[in-house]
Amino acid sequence: METLNLKIPRFRGASFFPDDILECYQRMDRALIAAVAEMYAMGTSTRKV
């Protein structure tokens, strides 16, 4: 089987995916998980979520 080499576009002077964006989403992800866990502990129905 033949290998296929793909060129991935990059931002000038930065990595392909900036770390600042990932940090922001990681914080929101933790907050969402905490909120869902709290709703589950309080017995909130899925309809109210």
C-alpha positions as CSV (number, residue, x, y, z in Angstrom):
1,M,0.0,0.0,0.0
2,E,1.3,3.4,-0.9
3,T,1.7,6.2,1.7
4,L,0.1,9.5,1.2
5,N,1.9,12.7,2.4
6,L,-0.5,15.6,3.2
7,K,0.6,19.2,3.8
8,I,-1.2,20.8,6.8
9,P,-1.5,24.6,6.7
10,R,0.1,26.4,9.5
11,F,-0.2,29.9,11.0
12,R,2.8,32.1,10.4
13,G,4.9,32.3,13.6
14,A,2.6,30.1,15.6
15,S,1.7,26.4,16.0
16,F,-1.3,25.0,14.0
17,F,-3.5,25.2,17.1
18,P,-2.8,28.0,19.5
19,D,-2.5,26.9,23.2
20,D,-4.5,30.0,24.3
21,I,-7.7,28.7,22.6
22,L,-7.3,25.2,24.2
23,E,-6.9,26.7,27.7
24,C,-10.1,28.7,27.4
25,Y,-12.1,25.7,26.3
26,Q,-10.6,23.5,29.1
27,R,-11.8,25.9,31.7
28,M,-15.3,25.9,30.2
29,D,-15.2,22.1,30.0
30,R,-14.4,21.8,33.7
31,A,-17.2,24.3,34.6
32,L,-19.7,22.3,32.5
33,I,-18.7,19.0,34.1
34,A,-19.1,20.6,37.6
35,A,-22.5,22.0,36.7
36,V,-23.8,18.7,35.3
37,A,-22.5,16.8,38.4
38,E,-24.2,19.3,40.7
39,M,-27.5,19.0,38.8
40,Y,-27.3,15.2,39.0
41,A,-26.6,15.3,42.7
42,M,-29.6,17.5,43.2
43,G,-31.8,15.2,41.2
44,T,-32.5,17.6,38.4
45,S,-34.5,15.9,35.5
46,T,-33.0,15.8,32.0
47,R,-36.0,17.8,30.8
48,K,-34.9,20.8,33.0
49,V,-31.3,20.5,31.9
